[in-house]
Amino acid sequence: MRRRRALWFWVFVGPFAAGLTLFTYVPLLWSVGLSFFDAHNTVTPTHFVGLDNYTAMLRDGAFVGSLKTFLLFTAFIVPVTYLLSLSLALMVNRVRWARAFFRSVFFLPAACSYVVAALVWKMSIFNGVRFGLANTVLGWFGGDPVAWLSTTDPPWYWLVIVSVRLWLQAGFYMILFLAGLQRIDPVLYEAAAVDGARPGWTVLRHITLPQLRATSVAVVLLLVINAFQAFDEFYNLLSDARGYPPYARPPLVYLYYTALGQGQNLGLGSAGAVILALIVAVVTVGQARWLKLGRTDPDG
């Protein structure tokens, strides 16, 4: 019986474990190894350079600039997505009828591909010609057409990038907040009403938000990690036949052109990827410790 259970365990788990090892862990370890070699146009280099690739990346102004782009993107997208998804969850949770309908409607964009959404934003809504949706609305009010993705002063491209990211991910985090709201004991609200607490900001501040602390920590961590991984919307919105513009270039886009561009310097690209992964790990662990993730006692 034990052998049969072990056999069926590996029948179901084995293919997934093999795929995870082959397509995730092996490339990851290979990339770390490449970062210590001069790997131009090859994945099997022989010239060992030590930490030279890491030094070159940290001294590269373009790579440092991409990290600054990420910080700017994260500083805006994380709090805005948090507030929007929490607001949607609070509104849907108060709906007395058709709650499943509104939950599905707000969550539906999360099932859409980032590439497809970016192309819709680029070609239909913010395509820069007067027949685009955004410029059509501006024309109703007497405004001139705006080249949304190529105007750098003011940087209108941030409106396009942030709006498509909000549309894609707000519904997913709304579901997480809804799950947290439904776990709150209604007795807490009844006791607050008996004590004279006014519904609204007072109840939200002293009951709802403290009870959502664990969910909020998880949402913020996921938002920061996803911001580090931003690639699809940036690349598909801003790149064209001439390449990628010199502005709004996040780390993954820069590493893509470094490793797979004309130079195909896989050693530098791998070193940049390792640096980015270490930054993500440090930020995530530091944020988790600061927010006391996993601790039941806030003072512990």
C-alpha positions in Angstrom: 0.0 0.0 0.0 2.8 2.4 0.8 4.6 1.7 -2.4 1.4 2.2 -4.4 0.8 5.6 -2.7 4.4 6.6 -3.4 4.0 5.5 -7.0 0.8 7.5 -7.5 2.4 10.5 -5.7 5.2 10.6 -8.3 2.8 9.9 -11.2 0.9 13.2 -10.4 3.8 15.3 -8.9 6.6 14.0 -11.1 5.8 15.8 -14.4 5.3 19.1 -12.6 8.5 18.7 -10.6 10.4 17.8 -13.7 9.0 20.8 -15.6 9.7 23.1 -12.7 13.3 21.9 -12.5 13.9 21.9 -16.2 12.3 25.3 -17.1 12.8 27.2 -13.8 15.7 26.0 -11.6 18.1 25.0 -14.3 17.8 28.3 -16.3 18.0 30.2 -13.0 21.3 28.5 -12.0 22.6 28.8 -15.5 21.9 32.5 -15.5 23.8 32.9 -12.2 26.7 31.0 -13.8 26.7 33.1 -16.9 27.0 36.3 -14.9 30.6 35.4 -14.0 31.7 34.9 -17.6 32.2 36.9 -20.8 29.2 35.5 -22.6 28.8 37.3 -25.9 26.4 35.5 -28.3 26.9 32.2 -26.4 25.4 30.3 -23.5 28.5 28.2 -23.0 31.2 30.7 -22.4 34.8 29.9 -21.3 36.3 33.2 -20.4 35.8 33.7 -16.6 35.6 37.4 -15.6 34.6 37.2 -12.0 32.6 40.1 -10.7 33.4 42.4 -13.7 29.9 42.0 -15.1 28.4 43.1 -11.8 30.7 46.1 -11.5 29.9 47.1 -15.1 26.2 47.0 -14.5 26.3 49.0 -11.3 28.4 51.6 -13.1 26.1 51.7 -16.1 24.0 54.9 -16.0 21.3 53.3 -18.2 20.8 50.4 -15.7 20.8 52.7 -12.7 18.3 54.9 -14.6 16.0 51.9 -15.2 16.1 51.3 -11.4 15.0 54.9 -10.9 12.2 54.4 -13.4 11.1 51.4 -11.4 11.1 53.4 -8.1 9.0 56.1 -9.7 6.6 53.5 -11.1 6.4 51.7 -7.8 5.9 54.8 -5.7 2.8 55.6 -7.7 1.3 52.3 -8.8 1.4 50.6 -5.3 -0.6 53.1 -3.2 -3.0 53.9 -6.1 -3.8 50.2 -6.8 -4.1 49.5 -3.0 -6.6 52.3 -2.5 -8.6 51.5 -5.7 -8.8 47.8 -5.0 -9.8 48.4 -1.3 -12.4 50.9 -2.4 -13.9 48.5 -4.9 -13.9 45.7 -2.3 -15.7 47.9 0.2 -18.3 49.0 -2.3 -19.0 45.4 -3.6 -19.1 44.1 -0.1 -21.9 46.5 0.7 -24.0 45.6 -2.3 -27.2 43.7 -1.3 -28.1 42.3 -4.7 -26.1 41.1 -7.8 -22.9 41.0 -5.7 -21.6 38.1 -7.8 -22.2 40.1 -11.0 -20.2 43.1 -9.8 -17.5 40.9 -8.4 -17.1 39.2 -11.8 -17.2 42.5 -13.7 -14.4 44.0 -11.7 -12.3 40.8 -11.7 -12.7 40.1 -15.4 -9.8 42.4 -16.6 -7.4 40.3 -14.5 -8.0 37.4 -16.9 -6.9 39.6 -19.9 -3.3 39.3 -21.2 -1.0 42.2 -20.5 0.0 42.2 -24.1 -3.5 42.4 -25.5 -4.5 45.1 -23.0 -1.4 47.1 -23.9 -2.1 46.9 -27.6 -5.7 48.0 -27.0 -4.5 51.0 -25.0 -1.9 51.8 -27.7 -4.0 51.3 -30.9 -7.5 52.3 -29.8 -7.5 54.5 -26.7 -4.2 56.4 -26.6 -3.0 55.9 -30.2 -2.1 59.6 -30.6 -4.2 60.4 -33.7 -7.4 62.5 -33.5 -9.6 59.4 -34.1 -8.3 57.7 -30.9 -10.8 57.5 -28.0 -8.8 59.8 -25.7 -8.3 62.4 -28.3 -11.9 62.2 -29.5 -13.0 63.0 -25.9 -10.5 65.9 -25.8 -11.9 67.1 -29.1 -15.4 67.3 -27.6 -14.1 69.9 -25.2 -12.0 71.8 -27.8 -8.7 70.2 -26.9 -5.9 69.4 -29.4 -4.8 65.8 -30.1 -2.0 64.6 -27.9 0.7 62.1 -28.8 0.3 60.2 -25.6 3.2 57.8 -25.9 5.8 60.1 -27.4 5.3 63.3 -25.4 7.9 63.6 -22.7 7.0 67.2 -21.5 4.7 66.6 -19.8 5.2 62.9 -19.7 1.8 61.7 -20.8 3.1 58.2 -21.3 2.9 57.6 -17.6 -0.9 58.1 -17.7 -1.1 55.3 -20.3 1.2 52.9 -18.5 -0.4 53.4 -15.1 -4.0 53.3 -16.4 -3.6 50.0 -18.2 -1.8 48.5 -15.1 -4.7 49.7 -12.8 -7.3 48.2 -15.2 -5.5 44.9 -15.3 -4.7 44.3 -11.6 -7.2 46.2 -9.5 -9.9 43.5 -9.8 -7.5 40.8 -8.6 -6.5 42.6 -5.4 -10.2 43.5 -4.9 -10.9 39.8 -4.6 -8.2 39.5 -1.9 -9.7 42.3 0.0 -13.2 40.9 -0.4 -12.0 37.6 1.1 -10.5 39.5 4.0 -13.7 41.6 4.6 -15.9 38.4 4.6 -13.7 37.0 7.4 -14.4 39.9 9.7 -16.9 39.0 12.5 -20.1 41.0 12.1 -20.3 41.1 15.9 -17.5 43.7 15.9 -19.6 46.1 13.9 -22.6 45.5 16.0 -20.6 46.2 19.2 -19.2 49.4 17.6 -22.8 50.5 16.8 -23.9 49.9 20.3 -20.9 51.9 21.6 -22.0 54.8 19.4 -19.4 54.5 16.7 -20.5 56.3 13.6 -20.5 54.2 10.4 -18.0 55.4 7.9 -14.4 56.6 8.6 -14.5 55.8 12.3 -15.5 52.2 11.8 -13.2 51.8 8.8 -10.2 53.1 10.8 -10.7 51.3 14.0 -12.3 48.0 12.9 -12.1 47.3 9.2 -8.5 48.3 8.5 -7.0 46.6 11.6 -8.9 43.4 10.7 -7.5 43.6 7.2 -3.9 44.0 8.3 -2.8 40.5 7.1 -4.5 41.0 3.8 -3.1 44.5 3.4 0.5 43.2 4.0 0.1 40.5 1.4 -1.4 42.9 -1.1 1.5 45.4 -0.7 4.1 42.7 -1.0 2.5 41.4 -4.2 2.2 44.9 -5.7 5.9 45.7 -5.1 7.0 42.4 -6.6 4.8 42.8 -9.6 6.1 46.3 -10.1 9.7 45.0 -10.2 8.5 42.5 -12.9 6.9 45.2 -15.1 7.8 44.4 -18.7 4.8 43.6 -21.0 3.0 46.9 -20.8 6.1 49.0 -21.1 7.5 47.1 -24.0 4.2 46.8 -26.0 3.2 50.3 -25.4 6.4 52.2 -26.1 8.4 50.1 -28.5 8.0 50.2 -32.3 9.9 49.3 -35.4 12.6 51.7 -34.4 13.2 50.1 -31.1 12.5 51.3 -27.5 12.7 55.0 -26.6 15.3 56.3 -24.1 12.7 57.1 -21.5 10.4 55.0 -19.2 12.7 52.0 -19.4 12.2 49.6 -16.5 15.0 47.1 -15.5 13.5 44.1 -17.4 13.2 46.1 -20.6 16.8 47.3 -20.3 18.0 43.7 -19.5 16.1 42.4 -22.5 17.9 44.7 -24.9 21.2 44.0 -23.1 21.0 40.2 -23.3 19.0 39.8 -26.6 19.7 43.0 -28.4 22.4 43.6 -31.0 25.2 42.9 -28.6 23.6 39.9 -27.0 25.8 40.2 -23.9 24.3 37.4 -21.9 26.9 37.8 -19.2 25.9 41.4 -18.5 22.2 40.6 -18.8 22.5 37.7 -16.3 24.5 39.9 -13.9 21.7 42.6 -14.1 19.1 39.9 -13.5 20.9 38.6 -10.4 21.2 42.2 -9.1 17.5 42.8 -9.7 16.5 39.5 -8.0 18.6 40.4 -5.0 17.0 43.8 -4.8 13.5 42.2 -4.9 14.5 39.7 -2.3 15.9 42.3 0.1 13.0 44.7 -0.4 10.5 41.9 0.1 12.1 40.4 3.2 12.7 43.9 4.7 9.1 44.9 4.0 7.8 41.7 5.5 9.8 42.2 8.7 8.8 45.8 8.9 5.1 45.0 8.5 5.5 41.9 10.9 4.2 39.5 8.3 3.1 36.2 9.9 3.1 37.5 13.4 -0.2 37.3 15.3 0.9 39.7 18.0 1.6 43.2 16.6 3.9 43.9 19.5 5.9 40.7 19.2 
